Amino acid sequence: MPQYTADDPNAGLLYQVDEVPPKKVTFGLGVQAALLSLGSIVLMPTIAFQVAGASESVVAWAIFASLIIAGVVSGLQAFPIHRFGAGFVLVTGPVSAAIAVTVDALAAGGLHLLMTLVIATALFQFAFSYRISILRRVITPTVSGIMLLLIPVTVAPIMFQRIGEASPGNTQPGGMACALVTMATIVLVSLHGRPRLRPWSPLVGICVGGATAGALGLIDLDRIMQASYVGLPSTAWPTFAIDLGPSFWGLLPAFLIISVSCSIRAMGSALAIQDVSWRVPRAPDLRAVQGAVAADALANLLAGLSGTIVNSTRSSTVPLIRNTLVSARPVGLVLGFSLVAFAFLPKFAALILALPPSVLAAYLTIMVATLFVTGMKLIVSEGLNYRRTLIAGISFWVGAGCEFGLLLPDILPHIVGGFFDNGLATGGMTAILLTILLELLGRRRRKLVADLNVSCLQELRDFVAQFGSHNGCSHEMLDRLEAVAEETLLTLLEGQSDLDTDKRRLWVNAHIEGGDAVLEFVAKSSEGNIEDRIAFLGDADEARPAERDISLRLLRHLASEVRHRQYHDIDLITVRVERL
């Protein structure tokens, strides 16, 4: 369990998330965060729609809609409404993971099919955000990592086909030169630039690559000059129509896998931003994670209705907070307003559209390369054992084989149609099914369901005694398990009246993991996060009598680890006791 001290890396924060900095600081940092995010928000729909052969007016509308949605939802992330938003400075915008499936949807059925699929993605994410707690054993770090590993695999054909294009469909040595200059600039600034310059490396790389293209005469300056400084896109809001034909059902699994991948990305971003937003770190609040995913769902609903690409929350503001030492929520609000303002600047969109495809492909290559490394980190984050290695190896190669048409190409396409054409869908589904299968075949968990009140204490003791005896625990470990279970129950009951507890239920799961005994308590507590309360036991708190900390102190002494994860619907307290 964490022990927080004044030496924590966030101790130097100038303004933490719940504070209000001066207006000049708020405005400056908000605009800076918007500029850092602007490139990817504009480039993702640009690449996807251009590859699909959409007209310039349709691409301009997709950019406009993406900026409006990104601005509104990013502001909502900072200042949540009900369950929508994390309450931290986060950016929500289009993602590279959706480029390949967007191209497939536009090619198979046009804009109406894309709109229908994106709305289906949003509906799935709404349900996912509401009951994340139920899927905690299925959407594991291993499954999340596999999905991130497969995103570059699905995007690779698009990247490598356009890496040398000076104009759509026209490959020239000049196009390849622009791509190499763009990639070299991003890598050099990222590795050797000053700390405050490194977050700007993608934007710097695009600018240098664009300047190289201009010097080689590969940019249409007339298009830029003709675009107005302020205005609206020439294309009107596309008409909405539901397309539930065969192409919809063939592409739906791929879009659902993308939605899971985006939800996982949002979850990771919400956890990462919490880690840098408080001077004294706190236990992760899963309610903020649910809020971030719900905001993603809202963004995708708006994206579906407006006819643009799938969105997700990203962690690009984490390094910005590390550098600026400001994580205050008002910065997120200015960030949102700034992105909306950029939507009404057509000249900027024209500048992006005038860039050679090779510059955009080079940028995308660097961005998806970082996703591959992030996926590897997720897979090994919980340690590698035979089970996780098996899931990762099989799922990755199934996904890669299907993406490049190498896995039974004469058989699989005739069985389920286009589902096996997408590596992310097949690999992600393989990882989920293998995880479920191994979970069902694994050692059975013992379960107890009881009323959450003092009268269930004896029932809990009997449950723990049976669990310990069945797993060959020593008498000393069995005594410790019973004491841990009792103190956890008493901690849950603190401050609760009989009226409250009579209507509440307690679920307890027990299993052996790595030789240690693990108890999971599912209930609803009322005194904040138990993990934080244990970490702060040494702090003076006149409002809290010392005798009320007895259970927490005993828990800290008896258990090797105590983790408390708070969701909107449940609280999950996991207590680990080492084998003696």
Sequence and secondary structure as in RCSB ss.txt:
>XXXX:A:sequence
MPQYTADDPNAGLLYQVDEVPPKKVTFGLGVQAALLSLGSIVLMPTIAFQVAGASESVVAWAIFASLIIAGVVSG
LQAFPIHRFGAGFVLVTGPVSAAIAVTVDALAAGGLHLLMTLVIATALFQFAFSYRISILRRVITPTVSGIMLLL
IPVTVAPIMFQRIGEASPGNTQPGGMACALVTMATIVLVSLHGRPRLRPWSPLVGICVGGATAGALGLIDLDRIM
QASYVGLPSTAWPTFAIDLGPSFWGLLPAFLIISVSCSIRAMGSALAIQDVSWRVPRAPDLRAVQGAVAADALAN
LLAGLSGTIVNSTRSSTVPLIRNTLVSARPVGLVLGFSLVAFAFLPKFAALILALPPSVLAAYLTIMVATLFVTG
MKLIVSEGLNYRRTLIAGISFWVGAGCEFGLLLPDILPHIVGGFFDNGLATGGMTAILLTILLELLGRRRRKLVA
DLNVSCLQELRDFVAQFGSHNGCSHEMLDRLEAVAEETLLTLLEGQSDLDTDKRRLWVNAHIEGGDAVLEFVAKS
SEGNIEDRIAFLGDADEARPAERDISLRLLRHLASEVRHRQYHDIDLITVRVERL
>XXXX:A:secstr
     TTSTTTT SB TTS   HHHHHHHHHHHHHHHHHHHHHHHHHHHHHTT  HHHHHHHHHHHHHHHHHHHH
HHHS BTTB  SS  EEEE GGGHHHHHHHHHHHHHHHHHHHHHHHHHHHHHHHHTGGGGTTTS HHHHHHHHHH
HHHHHHHHHHHHTTEEETTEE HHHHHHHHHHHHHHHHHHHHS TTTGGGHHHHHHHHHHHHHHHTT S HHHHH
HS SS   SS         SHHHHHHHHHHHHHHHHHHHHHHHHHHHHHHHH SS     HHHHHHHHHHHHHHH
HHHHHHT   EEEE THHHHHHHH B  HHHHHHHHHHHHHHTT HHHHHHHHHS HHHHHHHHHHHHHHHHHHH
HHHHHTT   HHHHHHHHHHHHHHHHHHTT SSTTTHHHHHGGGGG HHHHHHHHHHHHHHHHHHHS   EEEEE
ESSGGGHHHHHHHHHHHHHHTT  HHHHHHHHHHHHHHHHHHHTT  HHHHHT EEEEEEEEETTEEEEEEEE  
SSS HHHHHHTTTS  TTS GGGGHHHHHHHHH SEEEEEE SS EEEEEEE   
